[in-house]
Amino acid sequence: MPKLDRETIRRWLEDHDWSVKRLANECSVLSGEEFPEGTMRNVINGIDPVRPGRIRLIARVTAKYGDGLSYATLLAKNQ
């Protein structure tokens, strides 16, 4: 499973003044599936890999609330 490019997602969160908790909550609302804050934190920090569907979900949330990050942009380059 892939990992997120942590610098890219961290920069997006900082630029939009978002917390990891808010991103997790918005992903949960959009998908209707629980995306726990701790899981999101591990994904953002590059500790845990993430399912491709959840990467697409994060991309959808970033597009809905900002300038949007594509699936390809969110993927870590050094897998």
N, CA, C and O atoms as CSV, one atom per row, in Angstrom:
chain,resi,resn,atom,element,x,y,z
A,1,MET,N,N,0.837,-1.181,0.000
A,1,MET,CA,C,0.000,0.000,0.000
A,1,MET,C,C,0.881,1.244,0.000
A,1,MET,O,O,1.971,1.244,0.573
A,2,PRO,N,N,0.405,2.292,-0.641
A,2,PRO,CA,C,1.198,3.523,-0.732
A,2,PRO,C,C,1.175,4.348,0.551
A,2,PRO,O,O,0.362,4.124,1.448
A,3,LYS,N,N,2.076,5.291,0.603
A,3,LYS,CA,C,2.121,6.262,1.691
A,3,LYS,C,C,1.926,7.648,1.098
A,3,LYS,O,O,2.163,7.868,-0.090
A,4,LEU,N,N,1.489,8.586,1.945
A,4,LEU,CA,C,1.330,9.976,1.515
A,4,LEU,C,C,2.671,10.685,1.506
A,4,LEU,O,O,3.583,10.345,2.259
A,5,ASP,N,N,2.766,11.674,0.637
A,5,ASP,CA,C,3.909,12.586,0.661
A,5,ASP,C,C,3.658,13.542,1.822
A,5,ASP,O,O,2.865,14.477,1.713
A,6,ARG,N,N,4.333,13.296,2.914
A,6,ARG,CA,C,4.010,14.030,4.138
A,6,ARG,C,C,4.297,15.518,4.048
A,6,ARG,O,O,3.592,16.315,4.668
A,7,GLU,N,N,5.300,15.909,3.303
A,7,GLU,CA,C,5.590,17.340,3.163
A,7,GLU,C,C,4.469,18.047,2.409
A,7,GLU,O,O,4.096,19.166,2.762
A,8,THR,N,N,3.939,17.413,1.390
A,8,THR,CA,C,2.861,18.010,0.601
A,8,THR,C,C,1.594,18.183,1.423
A,8,THR,O,O,0.994,19.258,1.419
A,9,ILE,N,N,1.185,17.144,2.122
A,9,ILE,CA,C,-0.063,17.236,2.892
A,9,ILE,C,C,0.118,18.158,4.092
A,9,ILE,O,O,-0.805,18.893,4.444
A,10,ARG,N,N,1.273,18.133,4.717
A,10,ARG,CA,C,1.514,19.045,5.848
A,10,ARG,C,C,1.470,20.502,5.391
A,10,ARG,O,O,0.920,21.360,6.081
A,11,ARG,N,N,2.056,20.776,4.220
A,11,ARG,CA,C,2.043,22.137,3.684
A,11,ARG,C,C,0.604,22.575,3.397
A,11,ARG,O,O,0.231,23.711,3.688
A,12,TRP,N,N,-0.208,21.669,2.822
A,12,TRP,CA,C,-1.603,21.997,2.528
A,12,TRP,C,C,-2.340,22.318,3.830
A,12,TRP,O,O,-3.071,23.306,3.901
A,13,LEU,N,N,-2.152,21.499,4.846
A,13,LEU,CA,C,-2.819,21.741,6.130
A,13,LEU,C,C,-2.408,23.092,6.708
A,13,LEU,O,O,-3.247,23.852,7.191
A,14,GLU,N,N,-1.124,23.379,6.653
A,14,GLU,CA,C,-0.638,24.657,7.188
A,14,GLU,C,C,-1.171,25.836,6.381
A,14,GLU,O,O,-1.623,26.829,6.953
A,15,ASP,N,N,-1.119,25.730,5.064
A,15,ASP,CA,C,-1.589,26.815,4.200
A,15,ASP,C,C,-3.076,27.113,4.392
A,15,ASP,O,O,-3.510,28.253,4.222
A,16,HIS,N,N,-3.850,26.099,4.743
A,16,HIS,CA,C,-5.291,26.265,4.901
A,16,HIS,C,C,-5.711,26.347,6.367
A,16,HIS,O,O,-6.900,26.377,6.683
A,17,ASP,N,N,-4.724,26.383,7.248
A,17,ASP,CA,C,-4.958,26.498,8.692
A,17,ASP,C,C,-5.898,25.391,9.186
A,17,ASP,O,O,-6.857,25.640,9.916
A,18,TRP,N,N,-5.589,24.173,8.765
A,18,TRP,CA,C,-6.373,23.008,9.150
A,18,TRP,C,C,-5.584,22.156,10.119
A,18,TRP,O,O,-4.353,22.133,10.082
A,19,SER,N,N,-6.296,21.455,10.989
A,19,SER,CA,C,-5.680,20.469,11.869
A,19,SER,C,C,-5.868,19.077,11.259
A,19,SER,O,O,-6.678,18.881,10.352
A,20,VAL,N,N,-5.117,18.138,11.769
A,20,VAL,CA,C,-5.286,16.746,11.357
A,20,VAL,C,C,-6.703,16.288,11.712
A,20,VAL,O,O,-7.336,15.549,10.958
A,21,LYS,N,N,-7.182,16.733,12.854
A,21,LYS,CA,C,-8.529,16.369,13.291
A,21,LYS,C,C,-9.583,16.851,12.297
A,21,LYS,O,O,-10.516,16.117,11.975
A,22,ARG,N,N,-9.437,18.073,11.815
A,22,ARG,CA,C,-10.424,18.586,10.856
A,22,ARG,C,C,-10.392,17.781,9.567
A,22,ARG,O,O,-11.443,17.454,9.015
A,23,LEU,N,N,-9.197,17.458,9.082
A,23,LEU,CA,C,-9.094,16.659,7.858
A,23,LEU,C,C,-9.747,15.293,8.069
A,23,LEU,O,O,-10.486,14.820,7.206
A,24,ALA,N,N,-9.483,14.664,9.200
A,24,ALA,CA,C,-10.094,13.365,9.493
A,24,ALA,C,C,-11.613,13.483,9.549
A,24,ALA,O,O,-12.322,12.635,9.006
A,25,ASN,N,N,-12.115,14.525,10.201
A,25,ASN,CA,C,-13.567,14.723,10.301
A,25,ASN,C,C,-14.196,14.959,8.935
A,25,ASN,O,O,-15.241,14.387,8.626
A,26,GLU,N,N,-13.571,15.793,8.118
A,26,GLU,CA,C,-14.118,16.079,6.784
A,26,GLU,C,C,-14.106,14.827,5.916
A,26,GLU,O,O,-15.040,14.602,5.146
A,27,CYS,N,N,-13.071,14.018,6.029
A,27,CYS,CA,C,-13.019,12.763,5.275
A,27,CYS,C,C,-14.118,11.819,5.742
A,27,CYS,O,O,-14.750,11.144,4.929
A,28,SER,N,N,-14.344,11.772,7.039
A,28,SER,CA,C,-15.397,10.916,7.592
A,28,SER,C,C,-16.775,11.348,7.094
A,28,SER,O,O,-17.595,10.512,6.713
A,29,VAL,N,N,-17.020,12.646,7.100
A,29,VAL,CA,C,-18.309,13.166,6.647
A,29,VAL,C,C,-18.519,12.875,5.162
A,29,VAL,O,O,-19.591,12.423,4.758
A,30,LEU,N,N,-17.509,13.133,4.364
A,30,LEU,CA,C,-17.635,12.964,2.917
A,30,LEU,C,C,-17.825,11.499,2.534
A,30,LEU,O,O,-18.564,11.195,1.598
A,31,SER,N,N,-17.171,10.603,3.242
A,31,SER,CA,C,-17.236,9.185,2.883
A,31,SER,C,C,-18.332,8.429,3.610
A,31,SER,O,O,-18.794,7.391,3.136
A,32,GLY,N,N,-18.753,8.946,4.768
A,32,GLY,CA,C,-19.711,8.220,5.580
A,32,GLY,C,C,-19.058,7.084,6.363
A,32,GLY,O,O,-19.743,6.302,7.021
A,33,GLU,N,N,-17.747,7.000,6.288
A,33,GLU,CA,C,-16.956,5.980,6.991
A,33,GLU,C,C,-16.051,6.680,7.998
A,33,GLU,O,O,-15.491,7.736,7.704
A,34,GLU,N,N,-15.909,6.099,9.173
A,34,GLU,CA,C,-15.051,6.689,10.208
A,34,GLU,C,C,-13.596,6.707,9.757
A,34,GLU,O,O,-13.054,5.679,9.351
A,35,PHE,N,N,-12.973,7.860,9.827
A,35,PHE,CA,C,-11.539,8.008,9.545
A,35,PHE,C,C,-10.955,8.597,10.824
A,35,PHE,O,O,-10.907,9.819,10.967
A,36,PRO,N,N,-10.507,7.749,11.765
A,36,PRO,CA,C,-10.047,8.229,13.069
A,36,PRO,C,C,-8.879,9.211,12.978
A,36,PRO,O,O,-8.016,9.100,12.108
A,37,GLU,N,N,-8.877,10.160,13.888
A,37,GLU,CA,C,-7.819,11.175,13.914
A,37,GLU,C,C,-6.438,10.534,14.070
A,37,GLU,O,O,-5.493,10.951,13.402
A,38,GLY,N,N,-6.306,9.540,14.929
A,38,GLY,CA,C,-5.012,8.880,15.129
A,38,GLY,C,C,-4.506,8.202,13.866
A,38,GLY,O,O,-3.313,8.239,13.565
A,39,THR,N,N,-5.412,7.590,13.136
A,39,THR,CA,C,-5.044,6.964,11.863
A,39,THR,C,C,-4.583,8.029,10.876
A,39,THR,O,O,-3.574,7.862,10.191
A,40,MET,N,N,-5.335,9.127,10.812
A,40,MET,CA,C,-4.972,10.218,9.894
A,40,MET,C,C,-3.609,10.783,10.278
A,40,MET,O,O,-2.789,11.065,9.403
A,41,ARG,N,N,-3.361,10.948,11.558
A,41,ARG,CA,C,-2.070,11.476,12.009
A,41,ARG,C,C,-0.917,10.555,11.562
A,41,ARG,O,O,0.114,11.032,11.090
A,42,ASN,N,N,-1.100,9.251,11.713
A,42,ASN,CA,C,-0.066,8.300,11.296
A,42,ASN,C,C,0.152,8.321,9.787
A,42,ASN,O,O,1.280,8.195,9.311
A,43,VAL,N,N,-0.936,8.481,9.040
A,43,VAL,CA,C,-0.841,8.560,7.579
A,43,VAL,C,C,-0.092,9.826,7.169
A,43,VAL,O,O,0.796,9.777,6.318
A,44,ILE,N,N,-0.448,10.948,7.768
A,44,ILE,CA,C,0.182,12.230,7.431
A,44,ILE,C,C,1.661,12.239,7.810
A,44,ILE,O,O,2.481,12.830,7.108
A,45,ASN,N,N,1.995,11.592,8.907
A,45,ASN,CA,C,3.392,11.549,9.346
A,45,ASN,C,C,4.216,10.499,8.608
A,45,ASN,O,O,5.411,10.356,8.866
A,46,GLY,N,N,3.590,9.768,7.698
A,46,GLY,CA,C,4.320,8.773,6.926
A,46,GLY,C,C,4.633,7.512,7.701
A,46,GLY,O,O,5.458,6.706,7.271
A,47,ILE,N,N,3.985,7.332,8.841
A,47,ILE,CA,C,4.219,6.143,9.663
A,47,ILE,C,C,3.510,4.935,9.056
A,47,ILE,O,O,4.081,3.848,8.963
A,48,ASP,N,N,2.265,5.138,8.647
A,48,ASP,CA,C,1.453,4.045,8.121
A,48,ASP,C,C,1.130,4.267,6.648
A,48,ASP,O,O,0.964,5.403,6.203
A,49,PRO,N,N,1.044,3.178,5.901
A,49,PRO,CA,C,0.536,3.286,4.525
A,49,PRO,C,C,-0.976,3.521,4.581
A,49,PRO,O,O,-1.600,3.395,5.635
A,50,VAL,N,N,-1.538,3.860,3.446
A,50,VAL,CA,C,-2.976,4.164,3.395
A,50,VAL,C,C,-3.572,3.533,2.140
A,50,VAL,O,O,-2.926,3.459,1.095
A,51,ARG,N,N,-4.808,3.085,2.266
A,51,ARG,CA,C,-5.483,2.488,1.110
A,51,ARG,C,C,-5.653,3.541,0.012
A,51,ARG,O,O,-5.900,4.711,0.307
A,52,PRO,N,N,-5.522,3.130,-1.247
A,52,PRO,CA,C,-5.695,4.077,-2.352
A,52,PRO,C,C,-7.024,4.825,-2.314
A,52,PRO,O,O,-7.080,6.000,-2.679
A,53,GLY,N,N,-8.090,4.163,-1.879
A,53,GLY,CA,C,-9.395,4.830,-1.784
A,53,GLY,C,C,-9.390,5.984,-0.797
A,53,GLY,O,O,-10.068,6.990,-1.005
A,54,ARG,N,N,-8.633,5.839,0.268
A,54,ARG,CA,C,-8.539,6.927,1.247
A,54,ARG,C,C,-7.692,8.072,0.707
A,54,ARG,O,O,-7.940,9.230,1.042
A,55,ILE,N,N,-6.711,7.774,-0.111
A,55,ILE,CA,C,-5.930,8.853,-0.742
A,55,ILE,C,C,-6.845,9.639,-1.675
A,55,ILE,O,O,-6.793,10.869,-1.700
A,56,ARG,N,N,-7.679,8.944,-2.440
A,56,ARG,CA,C,-8.635,9.633,-3.311
A,56,ARG,C,C,-9.592,10.499,-2.489
A,56,ARG,O,O,-9.951,11.603,-2.898
A,57,LEU,N,N,-9.993,9.990,-1.340
A,57,LEU,CA,C,-10.881,10.739,-0.451
A,57,LEU,C,C,-10.201,12.014,0.043
A,57,LEU,O,O,-10.818,13.079,0.042
A,58,ILE,N,N,-8.960,11.923,0.459
A,58,ILE,CA,C,-8.208,13.108,0.892
A,58,ILE,C,C,-8.099,14.097,-0.265
A,58,ILE,O,O,-8.227,15.304,-0.060
A,59,ALA,N,N,-7.866,13.600,-1.470
A,59,ALA,CA,C,-7.795,14.472,-2.648
A,59,ALA,C,C,-9.130,15.186,-2.863
A,59,ALA,O,O,-9.148,16.371,-3.196
A,60,ARG,N,N,-10.243,14.479,-2.678
A,60,ARG,CA,C,-11.564,15.102,-2.839
A,60,ARG,C,C,-11.803,16.184,-1.798
A,60,ARG,O,O,-12.350,17.241,-2.113
A,61,VAL,N,N,-11.399,15.927,-0.568
A,61,VAL,CA,C,-11.572,16.926,0.491
A,61,VAL,C,C,-10.727,18.157,0.198
A,61,VAL,O,O,-11.205,19.280,0.356
A,62,THR,N,N,-9.484,17.970,-0.226
A,62,THR,CA,C,-8.637,19.132,-0.520
A,62,THR,C,C,-9.195,19.932,-1.694
A,62,THR,O,O,-9.056,21.154,-1.737
A,63,ALA,N,N,-9.822,19.248,-2.640
A,63,ALA,CA,C,-10.431,19.956,-3.772
A,63,ALA,C,C,-11.676,20.720,-3.336
A,63,ALA,O,O,-11.941,21.816,-3.829
A,64,LYS,N,N,-12.431,20.147,-2.420
A,64,LYS,CA,C,-13.665,20.785,-1.951
A,64,LYS,C,C,-13.379,22.039,-1.136
A,64,LYS,O,O,-14.140,23.005,-1.200
A,65,TYR,N,N,-12.296,22.035,-0.376
A,65,TYR,CA,C,-12.024,23.124,0.553
A,65,TYR,C,C,-10.784,23.942,0.226
A,65,TYR,O,O,-10.288,24.676,1.081
A,66,GLY,N,N,-10.289,23.833,-0.962
A,66,GLY,CA,C,-9.098,24.607,-1.284
A,66,GLY,C,C,-8.701,24.411,-2.722
A,66,GLY,O,O,-9.538,24.194,-3.598
A,67,ASP,N,N,-7.427,24.492,-2.943
A,67,ASP,CA,C,-6.899,24.395,-4.293
A,67,ASP,C,C,-6.755,22.959,-4.766
A,67,ASP,O,O,-6.464,22.736,-5.941
A,68,GLY,N,N,-6.944,21.998,-3.913
A,68,GLY,CA,C,-6.968,20.595,-4.296
A,68,GLY,C,C,-5.606,19.997,-4.583
A,68,GLY,O,O,-4.761,20.610,-5.235
A,69,LEU,N,N,-5.415,18.802,-4.088
A,69,LEU,CA,C,-4.212,18.028,-4.356
A,69,LEU,C,C,-4.651,16.765,-5.091
A,69,LEU,O,O,-5.592,16.095,-4.667
A,70,SER,N,N,-3.989,16.447,-6.161
A,70,SER,CA,C,-4.348,15.257,-6.930
A,70,SER,C,C,-3.835,13.999,-6.233
A,70,SER,O,O,-2.977,14.058,-5.353
A,71,TYR,N,N,-4.378,12.882,-6.646
A,71,TYR,CA,C,-3.935,11.588,-6.123
A,71,TYR,C,C,-2.427,11.440,-6.323
A,71,TYR,O,O,-1.705,11.064,-5.399
A,72,ALA,N,N,-1.964,11.733,-7.519
A,72,ALA,CA,C,-0.533,11.592,-7.832
A,72,ALA,C,C,0.333,12.507,-6.975
A,72,ALA,O,O,1.430,12.120,-6.572
A,73,THR,N,N,-0.142,13.703,-6.697
A,73,THR,CA,C,0.602,14.654,-5.879
A,73,THR,C,C,0.692,14.181,-4.429
A,73,THR,O,O,1.692,14.430,-3.755
A,74,LEU,N,N,-0.336,13.509,-3.954
A,74,LEU,CA,C,-0.365,13.034,-2.577
A,74,LEU,C,C,0.515,11.811,-2.324
A,74,LEU,O,O,0.886,11.542,-1.182
A,75,LEU,N,N,0.847,11.076,-3.371
A,75,LEU,CA,C,1.666,9.873,-3.193
A,75,LEU,C,C,3.109,10.211,-2.867
A,75,LEU,O,O,3.706,11.106,-3.464
A,76,ALA,N,N,3.658,9.478,-1.909
A,76,ALA,CA,C,5.074,9.641,-1.567
A,76,ALA,C,C,5.907,9.193,-2.764
A,76,ALA,O,O,5.601,8.192,-3.411
A,77,LYS,N,N,6.940,9.934,-3.038
A,77,LYS,CA,C,7.781,9.639,-4.208
A,77,LYS,C,C,8.681,8.429,-3.976
A,77,LYS,O,O,8.997,7.706,-4.921
A,78,ASN,N,N,9.093,8.204,-2.742
A,78,ASN,CA,C,10.030,7.118,-2.417
A,78,ASN,C,C,9.292,5.978,-1.756
A,78,ASN,O,O,9.388,5.805,-0.541
A,79,GLN,N,N,8.575,5.217,-2.507
A,79,GLN,CA,C,7.792,4.097,-1.947
A,79,GLN,C,C,8.675,2.891,-1.776
A,79,GLN,O,O,8.211,1.846,-1.321
